[in-house]
Amino acid sequence: MSGGVAYILLWAWDPLENFSSCYIGGVLIAVAFVNAGIEFYELTKVAAIIESFSALIPYQTHCVRDGTLQNIHASDVVVGDVVNVKMGDKVPADAVVVWANEFQVDNSSLTGESEAQERCPVLAGAAADVGAMAAKNVVFGGTSVVHGEAFAVVIRTGSRTVMGQVSRLTRGEKRKRSPLSSEIRLFCRTISFLATATSATFFIASLARGAGFSAAFQFAVGMLVAWIPQGLPLTVTMLLAVAGGRMAEKKVLVKDLHGVETLGAITLLASDKTGTLTMNEMKVARVWTNLSTMFAGDGKPPKGEKPLNLSTSGVSNLLHICATCTRAKFESNVGKPVDRNIVGDATDKGLLKFAAAKLVNVDKLTAQFPKVFEVPFTSDTKTHLTIHRKPHADGGLTLHVKGAPERVLASCGTILIQGKPVPLADVHREQYREAHNRMAARGERVLAFAMLLLPGRKFPENFRFSLEKRNFPTSGLTLVGLISMEDPPKRGVRRAIGQIRQAGIKVVMITGDHPITAAAVARRINLLTFPTRAEEESAAAESPAASSGARRRATIVDGERLSGMGAAEWAAVFEHEEIIFARTSPKQKLEIVTRAQELGHIVGVTGDGVNDAAALKKADLGIAMNRTGSDVSKEAAGMILLDDDFTSTVVGILEGSSRCSLGFLECITYFLTHILAEIFPYLLNVVVPLPLTLTAIQILAVDLGFELFITLSFAWEPPEDADALLRLGPRRPVTAASVAAAMRRREAAAAAAEATATAAGGRGGGGGGDDDSAGFLLELDEAGSESDAGSPGVRKSADRLVDAEVLSWAYLEGGVMEAGIALGTFFLVMWAGFGITPTDAKRIQRMRSGFKPHAPSVVLQSGETISGEMQLEALQQAQSAFYLSILAVQLWNLFACKQRLRLRLHRGLFVANRSTLIAVFCGVAFATLIVYTPLTNALFLTSMGLDPTFLLIPLASGSLLFAYSVARRAVLRRYWPHELGVEVELPSDMQPAKLNMAVGSEENLLLPPAQSSNAGGGGGSTTSKTKKV
């Protein structure tokens, strides 16, 4: 834009002499607007897609209007309306409950609490010291009704609701700049500084050599245009737009175009468990009854386990309790019960579905054994009690209970064995606890079931039970058994995590589960493969020789510890390869993200609830779910998984790594190589002086002409080597050295703040933490050199978008060769076609009117005389040859840049990407049009009189550039293999066989923890000294 304005000013200074400056400035300004327009169009398109998804599900609610219950759109609800919400509905606004019938809501999207919350009217109103979140009579807009029915008076709507306030807060927070934006910004600043300094220097030099102000200023602006790659911003925007469209086809919607590259640059991915890694669908896994455990899950039972036998004593009792002691119900009576949709709590839904699959008369049980009394599950009682009109030999009522194993066991006095209640003995309790521990160790949620045949003489069928009077039995029950339930991992998650970890990205699971449960689930999805502290201590206790001095690679952090952790402790946690945060609250998720960023991590976060919005906004890239995610989380996130499939993140990471990070690197390397050929003409014009070998308008024909066509082919370039890309790891890895540097910067900032506070009369903090941090830093520095130097998936240092190798090739190696070839062709055309030697060209240029139509005739060294018109024709043909020489050499450079990771000396190099051939054809056609048509000759100051045979010189010479690049790449692969993802031999303890399991078959998805641990490796294999990585 600034270059365009400068050319317009130049034209305004002298319209006749600088007529071409008018349309040069117009082109530059137009390019700036086109670039902004493309980005605006992409953002508008994404916003329209998100809005269309919201419109797919009309948000309707029932509201009392004019004395009747009407169905209206939720956006039409106003304060004071009385709304009616039932099970399965979404609450349209914040409201106060005035009437309820067994009413429960799911506030998990707002608070993170997975348990349903009971809401009821409070006649006297909530107490003054009770917050809205804890009030029993308040419901919030956007939450779901999981049971019962209620009428409520609306008190807040729209942005004034609690969810609206959270949305407004996250919207106002400034999003962190993406790595790509930061690096492009840094590169542009550097180039702008060099361009400005060079232009100013040579502007002054031109004036000192006697040039007029207009000519010197025109030269300075031309130098500015030559330095700055005019087509690069447009190319980057187009590449991002193409990559974003390709990801949208794969169900990954990127709201910000730069998020495509950010996903490929992340070093840490923090993910929820429920609904993200798992299906958020509870399924029965195992049953323990009659003192034996049976496998009740899908597929064949694991080795050593018995399948569920319906004839076993106690199984039918368990099924009846699952079907009757529940608040879940079938949505309709159409089809088979097992195939119907069920509404209710996730646990109740899983149990009812289990009963429906095993019982033929599950539909009739509710009517056959009607419920006469119920005490719903609460966090205080941790049990669910129901009494049914179910006759038996001693009466007509039967009590069913399910709940927490320890609570149910405490209320039992007998146990059901062979169909008869037997006094509960210590041996029974021991077997019960062992079964419970085995189930819990697999990451399964365990529920206990009990029953009691109520004696008819004490509890007749017309007996009125009362919760206030507590006139129902809660002890002396008969223990029926245990049922374990699991939230199975989503298909493909295990493989996806393996691929992400192969890419050098640390995957962190954040869950509210117990650490034991979290560890079991993490092992099943390949998130935890090394032994944790507890497992190492257990192994050391059994066999002291088994303990090794190697640093611990896995850790499970309890949420209760987070509030008291200092910077050094956080750094120690993130040093582990495998990290699980258990029993965490939604607020702690934000702290985890913040701490990771402080250590230099580029963090990606997945989430779907309102409580995740702050973390999604804080992260470098927030990833929200489309189907289960709240509107606030989608607004805060930078990327949305349209199918809620975690494996889609692998698609995005590979897309960002291969076609964005590496594609941008190759594209920028290619694009910058010709910059030196554009700068040299202006330098030689002042220093020697020689005539301009390329004018400003011809530079635009390069940058915005054939180069724009050819660089777009990188958007469709297939990955060179997917395995090598994974081995490369993130471009800016977080190593022990980088963490230590971040810690030192943090300590320096803290020391400066403390000094400022001391100078102001304040008092600093205690000094104990400083010593600990220093010791920790020393430990990190000692361990870092050994652990990071050759680790696969970890580069030795941060890999910038424009790094030393790119600059070396563009400005020292390939750039110099290309400029030299183009200059050689330029002088060859002048000498062979017109007899003008470089000395003659220098002498004519020193004449202020040289190389112009009305220039005086000049006698050349050969003795021939050349007129002014022939001087101009010679210059235009030579400039045309220079222009086409850049194209010819860049064609060779194109294929040289596209083999950054491996040597592809075969025909696949040229035809692997058909779009490359199309781009080359379009670029060549454009350049030919510029040189060989009369209209463009007038606009771009070229000449169609150029003999095409001269172009054989740059075409042949360009092959030398390609040969040099091949030899250069071979040397780099030989001496710096880690920088190119080349396979190397490493000791087995550097990279255990865990990732081989990770990217393998899905058949072992349900391995028990012990088998999974052995398969994944806890300390590496000892059968082989080296492994391929």
FIMARMI-658523 format. One record per residue (C-alpha): residue in one letter; y, x, z. Coordinates in steps of 0.5 Angstrom, whole numbers, plus 500, padded with zeros to 3 digits. Each point is the difference from the previous one (the first is absolute). Layout:
N
aYXZ ...
This chain:
1029
m500500500 s505506502 g498503493 g502494496 v506499504 a502507498 y499499493 i504494500 l506504503 l499505495 w500495494 a506497503 w504507501 d499501492 p497495496 l500503494 e497507502 n495497505 f498494496 s493501501 s501500508 c501493500 y493497498 i497506504 g503497506 g498493498 v493502499 l500504507 i503494504 a495495496 v494504503 a503500507 f500492499 v493500497 n497504505 a503495506 g499494496 i492502499 e500501508 f503494501 y496496495 e494503504 l502498507 t502493497 k493499497 v497502507 a504495504 a498495495 i493501501 i500500507 e504493500 s495498495 f494501505 s504496506 a501495495 l492499499 i499497507 p505494501 y502501507 q500492502 t501497507 h499493504 c507498503 v502494503 r506497496 d502492500 g495499505 t494502495 l496506500 q502503493 n498506496 i506505498 h501507498 a500505506 s507502498 d503493501 v499500507 v506500504 v501501508 g499494504 d494497495 v493498503 v495504496 n492498501 v495506499 k493500500 m494505500 g501505494 d508498499 k505506500 v506498505 p506499496 a505502505 d501502507 a499494504 v499497507 v493496501 v501493503 w493497499 a494504499 n492499500 e496506501 f505504496 q500508498 v503504496 d499507497 n506505502 s497506497 s504501494 l506500505 t498503506 g493504498 e496496505 s494498497 e498494505 a502493499 q506498504 e500493504 r506496499 c502493504 p506496502 v503502506 l504494503 a505504504 g501506495 a498507501 a502504506 a507504499 d496507500 v495498495 g502503493 a499496494 m493504498 a497498507 a502493500 k495495499 n504495497 v503504494 v497501493 f502505495 g502499493 g494504495 t495499505 s493497499 v497494504 v493501501 h498494504 g502493502 e507497498 a507499503 f507497499 a506505501 v507500500 v503505495 i505504503 r501506495 t499501493 g501505494 s503507502 r501497507 t493500502 v496506504 m497502493 g507499496 q503505505 v495505500 s500499492 r508501501 l499506504 t495504495 r505498494 g506504503 e496506502 k501505495 r493502496 k499508500 r501503493 s493501497 p498508498 l501499493 s507497501 s501506505 e498505495 i503498494 r507499504 l499507502 f498503493 c506496497 r505503505 t497507499 i501499492 s507497501 f502506504 l498505495 a502495494 t507500503 a501507502 t497502493 s505496497 a506502504 t499507499 f499500493 f506495499 i504505503 a497506496 s501496494 l508499502 a500507501 r497502493 g506496497 a497493499 g504494500 f499495506 s497495496 a495505497 a498503507 f500493503 q495498495 f496506501 a500499507 v497492499 g495503495 m498505505 l499494505 v496496496 a496505498 w498502507 i499493502 p493497498 q503493497 g494497499 l496502506 p503494505 l498495494 t493503499 v499500508 t502493500 m495498494 l494504503 l501496507 a501493496 v493502496 a497502506 g502494504 g498495495 r493504500 m499499507 a502493500 e495498495 k495503505 k503496506 v505505503 l507497500 v505506501 k507497502 d503506499 l499505494 h500506504 g495497504 v495502495 e501507501 t501500507 l492497501 g498506496 a504504505 i498497507 t496505505 l499495505 l497493499 a500495506 s496494500 d499494504 k492498501 t500493500 g501497493 t502506497 l494505501 t495494502 m499493497 n504496506 e493496500 m496500506 k492500498 v494500505 a497506500 r495500505 v496496505 w498501507 t495495503 n494500504 l501507502 s499502493 t506502494 m499498493 f504501494 a504494497 g505503495 d500500493 g494504496 k494504503 p500502507 p501507501 k494504502 g497499506 e503493501 k497493500 p503495496 l502493503 n494495501 l502493501 s494499504 t502505505 s501496507 g508500501 v502500493 s500493499 n504499506 l505505498 l501497493 h501493504 i506503504 c503504494 a500493497 t503496505 c504504505 t505501495 r507498498 a498502492 k499494495 f498499493 e506499496 s496495496 n493497499 v499502493 g494505498 k496504504 p502501507 v499508500 d505499493 r506496503 n506503503 i501500507 v507500504 g501502507 d499507504 a497506496 t495500505 d498493501 k500500492 g495505500 l495497505 l501493497 k498504493 f494503503 a498494503 a501496493 a495505497 k495499504 l500493502 v498494496 n504495504 v506504502 d504494497 k497495505 l500504506 t508498502 a498493499 q493501503 f503504506 p507497501 k505505504 v502496507 f504506503 e502507498 v504506503 p503504494 f499507500 t506504504 s502507501 d499499507 t493496500 k498504494 t495494499 h499494496 l496494504 t498493497 i496495503 h496495495 r496494500 k494503499 p494497504 h494504503 a495498505 d504501506 g507496497 g504499494 l505505501 t500508498 l505505501 h501506495 v504506501 k502506496 g504506501 a501507503 p493503502 e503502507 r503493501 v494496498 l495505503 a503499507 s500493499 c492500499 g494499505 t495500495 i498502493 l496496495 i493504498 q495496496 g504494501 k500500507 p506502505 v497506504 p504503506 l505505498 a497507502 d503507500 v496502495 h502494495 r508502502 e498507498 q497498493 y506495499 r505506501 e496505495 a500495495 h507498501 n502508500 r496501493 m503494497 a507503502 a499507498 r499497493 g507497500 e498493501 r503495504 v495497505 l500493503 a495498505 f497493500 a498495506 m498493501 l498495506 l496494500 l505496504 p496495505 g501493499 r500498507 k506504501 f503500493 p499493497 e502499493 n506496502 f502506505 r508502499 f501507500 s507503501 l503507499 e504499506 k495498505 r495505497 n494495501 f496504495 p495505502 t502507498 s494504504 g493500500 l499499492 t494503496 l502506496 v497498492 g502507497 l505504496 i503500493 s504505497 m505499495 e503505495 d506500495 p497504494 p503505496 k503498494 r496502494 g502506497 v504503506 r495505502 r500503493 a508499500 i501504507 g496506497 q504500494 i506500504 r498505504 q498505495 a507499497 g502504507 i503493503 k499499507 v498493501 v501497507 m498494503 i504496504 t497494504 g500496507 d492501501 h497503505 p499508499 i492499499 t501494496 a505504495 a496506500 a494496498 v504497494 a503506498 r493504499 r498494496 i505501495 n500507500 l507501504 l497504505 t494505499 f501505505 p499500507 t505497505 r502503507 a495496503 e494501496 e501508500 e500499508 s494496500 a497505495 a502506504 a497497507 e493499496 s500506497 p506506502 a497504494 a503494495 s507501502 s504504495 g507503501 a502497493 r506496501 r499493501 r501496493 a500492502 t504497506 i500493502 v507498504 d500494505 g507496499 e501501507 r501507500 l506500494 s506498505 g499507504 m499505494 g505505498 a501503494 a495506501 e494495501 w502496494 a500506496 a493501503 v497493498 f502501493 e497507499 h493496500 e497499494 e498493502 i504495505 i499493502 f505497505 a497495504 r503494504 t506501497 s506495500 p504498494 k506504503 q496506501 k499500492 l507501499 e500506505 i494503496 v503500493 t506503503 r497506504 a496501493 q506500496 e503505505 l495505499 g501500492 h495495498 i501495494 v498494503 g497494497 v498494505 t496493498 g502494504 d500492499 g504497506 v507499502 n499505506 d498506495 a507499496 a503505504 a495505499 l499498492 k508501499 k500507504 a494503496 d501504494 l496494496 g498494504 i494496497 a500493501 m494495499 n502494495 r495495502 t500501507 g507503501 s506497503 d506499496 v504505505 s495505499 k500499492 e507501500 a500506505 a495504496 g501504493 m493498497 i496494501 l492499499 l499494496 d493499501 d500503507 d495505498 f501507504 t496503494 s506499496 t504505504 v495505497 v503498493 g507501502 i499507503 l496502494 e505497495 g506503504 s496507501 s498500492 r504497496 c507500504 s500507505 l496504495 g503496494 f507501502 l498507501 e498501493 c505496497 i506503503 t497507499 y499498492 f507497500 l504506504 t497505495 h505498494 i506501505 l501507499 a500499492 e506495501 i503505505 f500506496 p504498494 y506499505 l499507503 l499503494 n506497497 v505503506 v497506501 v498503493 p503495497 l495497495 p501493497 l497494504 t493500498 l499493503 t506495501 a501495506 i498494495 q494504498 i498501507 l500492502 a496500494 v495504503 d500497507 l501493498 g496501494 f494503498 e499502507 l500493503 f495498496 i495506501 t501500508 l499492501 s492502497 f500503507 a500493503 w493499497 e497507501 p493499503 p499505506 e498507498 d494500505 a500495506 d496504504 a505506500 l505495501 l497498507 r499507502 l507502499 g502495505 p507498502 r506503496 r503502507 p494501505 v501500508 t497506502 a500503507 a506505498 s504494497 v499496507 a502506504 a506501496 a502492501 m499501507 r504506501 r506496496 r499495505 e500504506 a507504497 a503493499 a498498507 a503507503 a506499496 a501492503 e499503507 a505505499 t505495497 a498496506 t501506505 a506502497 a503492501 g497501508 g493496499 r494503502 g494501496 g493498501 g494504503 g498507498 g492499500 g499497494 d503506496 d495505502 d495495498 s503499494 a500507499 g493502501 f498494496 l504503494 l497507501 e493497500 l502496494 d502506496 e494504502 a495494498 g504498494 s499507495 e493499501 s499493499 d505498495 a500507495 g494497496 s498493502 p499496494 g505494499 v505504503 r505504496 k503507503 s507497500 a504494498 d500499493 r507498497 l501496494 v504505497 d496507503 a500507498 e495499495 v504495496 l506504501 s497506497 w497497494 a506496498 y505505501 l497507500 e493499496 g499494495 g508499500 v502507498 m494500495 e502493497 a508502500 g498507496 i496496495 a505495499 l505506499 g496504495 t499494496 f508499500 f501507498 l495500495 v502494496 m507502500 w498507497 a495498495 g503494498 f508502500 g499508501 i504499507 t498506505 p501499507 t505505499 d504496495 a499494504 k503503506 r506502495 i501493498 q500497506 r506505503 m504497494 r503493504 s499496493 g493503499 f494495498 k505495498 p501496493 h506503499 a499507503 p502506496 s494504496 v497505503 v496507497 l494501503 q496506502 s496499493 g507500496 e499493498 t506495502 i499494503 s505494500 g502495506 e495495498 m494504499 q502503507 l499493503 e494498496 a497507502 l501498507 q498493500 q493502497 a499505505 q502495505 s495495497 a495506500 f501501508 y500493501 l493499497 s498507503 i501497507 l495494498 a495504497 v499505506 q501494504 l493497497 w497506502 n503500507 l498493501 f492502500 a501506504 c504496505 k494494500 q495505502 r503502507 l493500504 r495502495 l499503493 r498495495 l499504494 h497495496 r502494495 g500495506 l507504502 f503497494 v497493500 a498498507 n507496500 r501496494 s507499502 t501507500 l499500492 i504494500 a506503503 v500506496 f500496494 c506496502 g503507503 v499503493 a502494496 f507500504 a501507499 t499500493 l505494499 i505504504 v500505495 y498497493 t504494500 p507500497 l503495506 t497504505 n503507497 a507497501 l499498507 f496506503 l503505495 t493502497 s498502493 m494497496 g501506496 l495504505 d494502496 p494498504 t496506499 f505504505 l496495506 l494504499 i503505504 p501496506 l493497499 a496506500 s504504505 g499494505 s493501500 l502507503 l503496506 f494496501 a495506500 y504503505 s500494504 v492500500 a500507502 r505499506 r496494502 a494504500 v503505504 l502495505 r493497501 r497507501 y505502506 w503493502 p494495500 h503496506 e506498496 l496497494 g495497504 v494505498 e494499503 v499506505 e494502505 l502499507 p496500506 s496494502 d504499506 m507499496 q498494497 p493496502 a496496496 k504494503 l504498493 n494500496 m497494504 a507497500 v500500492 g493498500 s496494500 e502494504 e493499502 n501503506 l506496502 l496497506 l497506503 p500500508 p504505503 a495505501 q498501493 s507499498 s502506504 n494504498 a501499492 g508501501 g499506504 g503502506 g501508499 g497501493 s494502497 t496506502 t495500494 s505503496 k505505501 t505498494 k502493497 k503498494 v507497502 
